[in-house]
Amino acid sequence: MELSLPLREAVDVLTAMGVLPGAVTDVRAQGAAVLARVRVDELPGVPGAVRAVARLAPAADARIDDRGVVGRTWTLALEVRHPLLPIDVSGFVTDAVRAQLAKAPAGVAQARWEANRTLVEVDLDALPGLLPIPPGVAVVVQDVALGETVRVRAGLAPAR
């Protein structure tokens, strides 16, 4: 089966669940990438001096690229660039992503810093735990794709 959800609705769901912080705005798709604006001064863990400078600057540009599924892991690459701030805000973004992921059930996803971007690795085997699934049925996620429409390909199997 394939489940699809317009990006706008996925953003609304993530916002309502508290996964997507209010600092992220203007979310839109561009091909398989998702673009957004991030108000750095509203991210958790940003030091006071950086927060003060960021408050005076416009929001930063964020881009999430779908790196695809390898094995049972879906990887997303997040880059945040701010043309006016003379400091690299990427580390703060990675910390903010980790803080948000800590609110999700354990093992669903993790974030790490690599090559000037935040990599978010989602465990496809843990994703069904986020869905209201009737007893006796197991969902096996086979693929996930990002874009104007978020697509999840999955199969049903008897629960073990």
N, C-alpha and C positions, 0 to 999 in steps of 0.2 A: 504494500500500500504506500501511497505517497500523501503526505500531509503538507499543505502549503499555506503560508500566512503572509499577507502583504507586510513589507518591512514596517510600515507605519503602525500596524496592529501589533507586531512583535515588540516594537518600541513602547507602545502603550502598556502592554502586558508587563514588560520588564520594569517600566517605571512604577506601575501599580504595585509590583512585588518588592520594590525597593532595591532592585538589582542595579538599575541604571540611575545614577545620582542626578540631582537637579543641575549639577554643573555642566552636564552634557546637553546640548541643544542642537537644533537645526539638523537632525539626523536625516540623511537621504542616501539613496543608492547611486552608484556610478558603475555600471557593469556589475562585476562580482565584488566590487569594493563598497564599503559603507563610509560615507564622509559625515563629519559632524563638527561642531564647535565645542570647545571646552573652556570654561571659565576657571583658569588655574587657581585663582584666589579662593575658590570654593571647594577645592579638593581637600580631603582630610590629610593631615600630616604635613602640609606645606608650612615651612617656617615663617614666622611673622614678617621678616624683612622681605622675603619673596612674595608673600601674600600682599603686602602693601604696594609693591611695585606692580604686581599683576593686576591689582584692583584698578589701577590707572590705565592699564593697557586693554585693548580689545581681546576677545576670546581667541584662543589658539585654534589652529586647524588640526583635526584628527582624521586619520584614515585607518580603516580596518580592512586588511586584505585576507581573503579566504585562501589559506595555504592547502586546503584539501584534507582528505583523510588518508592516513597511513596506518595500516594495522587497525587498531581500535581507537585511534586518537585523531580528533579533528583539531587542526591548528589554525589559529587566527593571529595575524601580525598587526599590532597597533603602533602607529607612529603619531607623535604629536609634535608639531612645529609651531614655534611662535616667532614671527619675524621681528617683533619689537623688543622682546626681552633678551638681554645679553647673556642669559644663563640657560643651561640645558635643563628643561623641566621634565625630561623623560623619566628620571628616577622617581619623581613625585607621582607621576602617572602610574608607574608600575606599582608603587606602594598603594595608591588609591584603588587600583584594580584588585590587588591582593586583599585589601580590606573589604571590598564588595564581594569577592568570591568567598571570603570567610563566612558570609551570611548564608551561603548556599549549603546544602547537605555536603558532608565530608566526601571528598573523592570525586566530585563532579568535574572540577576544573582546577587548574593551577596556573599561576602566572610567573614568568621569569624574564629577566632582562638579558637580551642578547643582540649584539650587532646594532646598537642604537635604536632598538624597538622592544616593545613588550610583546612577548609571545604568550598566548593563552592556549593551553592544551586542554581539550575537553575529552573526557573519557566517555566514549559512546555507550559503554556498558552501564554507566551510571545515569545517563540521561532518562531512561524510562522511570527511574525513581522519582522524577519530578512531575510525572503525569498521573492523572487519576485513572488507574487501570483496574478493571474488575478482578476479583480474586480468581485464581485458577488460570490466568492468562499472563503470558510473558511477552514483552515487546523486545525485539532485537533490532536496534538501529543499525542500518547498513551504510547510510550516507547522509550527509548534511551539506547544504549549499547556501551561501549567502548571496544577497543581491536585492533587487527590487521586491522579489518574493523570496522568503526564507523557505527552503524545501527540506523535508525530512523523509527519507525513504526507510521504511521499517517493515518488518514481518512479524506475524503473531505466531506464538508457539505455546504449547501447554506449559504451565509453570512447573518448575522442578521442585 
